[in-house]
Structures are given as C-alpha cells and as structure tokens.
Amino acid sequence: MSSPSVPSATPAPSAQTDRFVHDRLPPPDQWPRRLADRPEQQLPAQLNLVTWLFDAAERQGWADRPLLRGPGGTLSYAQARVLAGRIARVLTEQHGLVPGNRVLLRGGNSWAMALAWLGVVHAGCVAVATMPLLRARELGDIIDKARPALALCETRLLEELQLASVGWPALAVADFDARLQTGALAHQLAGCPQPAAPCATAADDIALLAFTSGTTGRPKAAVHTHRDVLAACEAWPRHVLCATSQDIVMGSPPLAFTFGLGGLLVFPMWTGASVYFPDMPY
C-alpha cells in the first residue's frame, strides 16, 4: 500500500483499533513530506472529516440548505448528517464493526452511495469504494488486498460482487437502492432511528483506500487520511473551483474515483453547495 503524507502536527492517539491498514504502510521515513504552511492548512491533531464538514455547514448557516438533489426532491445538510450517523450506527451495532475495519462500497452515483461513504467514515471505518463497471475478477483483487469486513452494494450490482466473494465467506453484504428505500440496508436503518456519535478519529487515521485501475498489474491501494481529505478541501475548491453555497454541482466521475469523491461530494460540502444525482443505471 502506498502511504499517506507525513503529518505536520504531533499525532493524536489513533481511534482505529483494527490496525490492518496502519500495519501495512511503508516505514514513515519513506512517506512523502507535506508542506502545510498556510493558515487554512493547520488542522487539529484529532478530527473526523465528516463531522468537520457538517459542523462547518452548521456554523455557516447551511444546515437547512440542500446538499443532495435528484428528480425526487432534495436532502438537506442536516438530514444527510442524521442519515450518515444512522448508517454508522448500523455498521457498529448491527454489523459489529470497529474503527479501522474496511467497508467495500459498490454503487453508482446516488444519494445512497454518497450517504454510505459518509456513514462509513463517520464510524471511523475505512471506505473502499469500487466503480460499478468492475467485474468479479477486479473486485476479487480488491477484496483480497483490502480484506473488508462488510460490503454495501447497490442491489442491481450484486451479481458480480457475489461471484467475487465466493472465496471470502466471512464477507457480509447489505444491499441498497439509490434512495435507501429498499434493500437490507434500508431495513437495518429502520432499526436504528438515532444517529451514532462520530468516531473520535485522529487526523492521521485512515479514511479511505483508493484503488488504482490495475492497468499495470493488480490494483494498488492509495491510502488517504482524514487530514488528507480536508487538506484537499482547503486547496482546490478554495483556489480553483471557487464554488459558492448557491451553486448546484453535477458530473459524471464515479464517486469511487477520488476525483469524483472530491468533485461530487466533499468539495461541494466544503463550500456549502449542493450536488445533483440524476436517476441513472449506474
């Protein structure tokens, strides 16, 4: 696995009791050196990036503004926060996950996929998002390397995941539809009406594994911490995107790509904008 950037501040104690990813990083002296010399890049040693983004939205007065849009309506920042927290409770209480466990995500660009990603990171777990066009062989490589404890998969994409997970009988799977209205995850959410408290992750705890496409061999996992994602939010959206809370963002990059994750979720959240996800097959 490739490594995250070396933190610029004294690390806080890790909240991730599952050390699978941490233990497989290269030695720290082989990590790239981050230069964080601007005021907005000075982040606390302990933070959960999902909490950070939602707290910022609340401070800015955006809680009741739309975050997610689609043909069927809108979901506000406050509503999305509650749903992400409820998903986190499903993960910890119904599936028994602990911070640091990996959760494979498989779905198209939808409300459900975005909320699932936020819920996984809220819980202190590691999001392993996969593109909907991947087939069993590619998914199998990712499962073999990431060793997820749970997969959240859009119902119409289950077949290839089931083929990929034949050799991993311990991998639990919960399916969902694009609006979190049907499927096992929706059923489990009904039993968790209250959101979980966010995991008190260190800024340098792992938020996601971003797998490469595997064009030069088996896919490789690029490791990103909570600090890394927020540092990106303080860079490109601020100086290039220049979006405002009045903007509506849409696009085609999959949320499983870091470009799609940034452009269609965390960067709009950072600026108070909303994201439109059309009802599409993927």
C-alpha positions in Angstrom: 0.0 0.0 0.0 1.2 3.5 -0.7 1.5 5.8 2.2 -0.3 9.0 3.4 1.6 12.2 3.8 3.6 12.8 6.9 1.5 14.9 9.3 2.8 18.4 10.2 1.5 18.3 13.7 2.1 15.9 16.7 -0.2 13.0 16.0 -3.2 12.3 18.3 -3.8 8.7 19.6 -5.4 6.6 16.9 -9.1 5.6 17.4 -8.7 2.7 14.9 -8.4 -0.5 16.9 -8.3 -2.5 13.7 -4.7 -1.8 12.6 -4.8 -3.8 9.3 -4.1 -0.8 7.1 -1.7 1.0 9.5 0.4 -2.1 9.9 0.9 -2.4 6.1 2.1 1.1 5.4 5.7 1.7 4.4 8.1 2.9 7.1 7.4 6.6 8.0 10.8 7.7 6.6 9.6 6.6 3.2 6.4 8.8 3.3 6.2 12.0 1.3 6.7 15.2 3.2 3.8 17.6 3.3 4.3 21.3 3.4 1.4 22.9 5.2 2.4 26.4 5.7 -0.9 28.3 5.1 -3.3 29.1 7.9 -6.1 27.1 6.4 -3.9 24.0 6.3 -3.4 24.0 10.0 -5.7 21.3 11.2 -6.1 19.8 14.7 -4.5 16.5 15.5 -7.8 14.9 16.3 -10.7 15.3 13.8 -13.3 13.3 11.9 -13.6 14.7 8.4 -17.3 14.0 8.1 -18.0 15.8 11.4 -15.7 18.6 10.4 -17.6 19.2 7.2 -21.1 19.0 8.8 -20.0 21.2 11.7 -18.7 23.8 9.2 -22.0 23.7 7.3 -23.9 24.3 10.6 -21.6 27.2 11.6 -22.1 28.8 8.1 -25.9 28.5 8.4 -26.2 25.9 5.7 -27.8 23.1 7.8 -31.2 23.6 6.1 -29.9 24.1 2.7 -30.0 21.3 0.1 -26.9 19.0 0.0 -28.2 16.2 -2.2 -30.6 16.8 -5.1 -32.4 14.5 -7.5 -35.5 14.0 -9.6 -37.4 13.1 -6.4 -36.5 16.1 -4.3 -33.7 17.3 -2.0 -32.0 16.3 1.2 -30.6 19.0 3.4 -27.2 19.1 5.1 -29.0 18.4 8.5 -31.0 15.5 7.1 -27.9 14.0 5.4 -26.0 14.3 8.7 -28.6 12.3 10.5 -28.7 9.6 7.8 -24.9 9.3 7.8 -25.0 8.9 11.6 -27.7 6.3 11.4 -25.7 4.3 8.8 -22.7 4.5 11.2 -24.9 3.0 13.9 -26.0 0.2 11.6 -22.3 -0.6 10.9 -21.3 -0.6 14.6 -24.4 -2.1 16.3 -25.9 -4.4 13.7 -22.7 -5.5 11.9 -20.3 -5.2 14.9 -17.7 -3.2 13.0 -14.9 -1.4 14.9 -12.9 1.7 13.8 -10.3 0.7 11.2 -12.5 -2.1 9.6 -12.7 -1.7 5.9 -16.1 -1.4 4.2 -16.4 -2.1 0.5 -18.9 0.2 -1.3 -20.3 -0.7 -4.7 -22.8 1.5 -6.4 -23.5 4.2 -8.9 -23.5 7.9 -8.2 -26.6 8.3 -6.0 -27.8 9.6 -2.7 -27.3 6.2 -1.1 -23.7 5.8 -2.3 -22.8 9.3 -1.0 -24.5 8.7 2.4 -22.9 5.3 2.7 -19.5 6.8 2.2 -20.2 9.5 4.8 -21.6 6.9 7.2 -18.5 4.6 6.9 -16.1 7.5 7.6 -18.3 8.9 10.4 -17.9 5.5 12.1 -14.1 5.6 11.9 -14.1 2.7 9.4 -12.2 2.8 6.1 -14.2 3.4 2.9 -13.2 1.2 -0.1 -15.3 2.5 -2.9 -15.4 0.5 -6.1 -16.6 1.5 -9.6 -19.9 -0.1 -10.8 -18.3 -1.3 -14.0 -15.8 -3.5 -12.2 -16.4 -7.2 -12.6 -15.7 -10.2 -10.3 -12.1 -10.5 -11.2 -11.3 -6.9 -10.4 -13.5 -6.9 -7.3 -11.7 -10.1 -6.1 -8.3 -8.4 -6.3 -9.6 -5.5 -4.2 -11.3 -7.8 -1.6 -8.1 -9.8 -1.4 -6.0 -6.7 -0.7 -8.4 -4.7 1.4 -10.0 -7.6 3.4 -13.3 -5.7 4.0 -15.5 -6.8 6.9 -18.6 -5.7 5.1 -19.8 -4.7 1.6 -22.6 -2.2 1.0 -23.8 -2.9 -2.6 -26.5 -1.5 -4.8 -29.0 -4.2 -5.4 -28.7 -4.2 -9.2 -24.9 -4.7 -8.9 -24.9 -7.7 -6.5 -24.2 -10.4 -9.1 -20.5 -9.6 -9.7 -19.8 -9.0 -6.1 -21.3 -12.3 -5.1 -19.1 -14.0 -7.7 -16.1 -12.1 -6.4 -16.7 -13.0 -2.8 -17.1 -16.8 -3.2 -13.7 -17.3 -1.7 -14.5 -14.9 1.2 -17.5 -16.5 3.0 -17.0 -14.2 6.0 -17.7 -11.1 4.0 -21.2 -9.8 4.9 -23.2 -8.0 2.3 -26.0 -5.5 2.7 -27.7 -4.2 -0.5 -29.4 -0.9 -1.1 -31.3 1.0 -3.8 -30.3 4.5 -5.0 -32.6 6.3 -2.5 -32.1 4.0 0.5 -35.8 2.9 0.4 -35.4 -0.8 -0.3 -32.8 -3.5 0.4 -31.2 -4.9 3.5 -29.5 -1.6 4.4 -32.9 0.2 4.4 -34.3 -2.5 6.6 -31.4 -2.2 9.0 -31.7 1.6 9.1 -35.3 1.2 10.3 -34.0 -0.4 13.4 -31.5 2.5 14.0 -33.6 5.7 14.2 -31.0 7.6 16.1 -27.5 8.6 14.7 -24.4 7.3 16.3 -21.9 9.7 17.7 -19.0 10.3 15.3 -15.8 8.3 16.0 -13.2 10.4 17.6 -10.6 9.7 14.9 -7.1 11.1 14.8 -6.5 13.4 11.8 -4.0 10.8 10.7 -6.3 7.8 10.9 -7.2 6.2 7.6 -10.4 7.5 5.9 -10.3 5.6 2.6 -8.4 3.3 0.4 -8.5 4.5 -3.3 -7.7 1.6 -5.6 -6.0 2.2 -8.9 -7.4 0.7 -12.1 -4.9 -2.0 -12.3 -3.7 -1.2 -15.8 -0.1 -2.0 -14.8 -0.9 -5.1 -12.8 -3.1 -5.8 -9.8 -4.8 -2.7 -8.4 -2.8 -0.8 -5.8 -4.4 0.9 -2.7 -3.6 4.6 -2.2 -4.1 5.5 1.5 -5.8 8.7 2.4 -6.2 10.0 6.0 -8.9 12.3 7.4 -6.3 15.1 7.3 -5.5 14.4 3.6 -9.1 14.8 2.5 -9.6 18.0 4.4 -6.3 19.4 3.2 -7.5 18.8 -0.4 -10.8 20.6 0.5 -8.7 23.6 1.6 -6.8 23.7 -1.7 -8.5 23.0 -5.0 -12.1 24.1 -4.0 -10.8 27.3 -2.5 -8.5 28.4 -5.3 -9.8 26.7 -8.4 -13.4 25.5 -8.1 -14.4 28.8 -6.4 -18.0 27.5 -5.9 -20.5 29.1 -3.6 -23.3 27.9 -1.4 -25.7 28.9 -4.2 -24.2 26.5 -6.8 -25.5 23.1 -7.9 -22.8 20.6 -8.9 -23.2 17.6 -11.2 -20.9 15.5 -13.2 -20.0 12.0 -14.5 -16.9 11.0 -12.5 -17.7 8.0 -10.3 -17.7 8.6 -6.5 -15.3 5.6 -6.4 -12.7 7.8 -8.1 -11.0 10.3 -5.8 -11.8 12.9 -8.4 -15.4 12.0 -8.3 -15.4 11.9 -4.5 -14.0 15.3 -4.3 -15.9 17.0 -7.2 -19.3 15.4 -6.4 -19.3 15.2 -2.6 -16.6 16.6 -0.3 -15.7 19.7 -2.2 -19.3 20.8 -2.6 -19.8 20.1 1.1 -16.8 22.2 1.9 -18.3 25.2 0.0 -22.0 24.7 1.0 -23.1 23.8 -2.5 -25.5 21.0 -3.4 -25.0 18.0 -5.7 -27.5 16.7 -8.2 -27.5 13.0 -8.9 -29.8 12.0 -11.7 -31.5 8.6 -11.7 -29.2 6.7 -13.9 -28.5 2.9 -14.4 -25.1 3.4 -12.8 
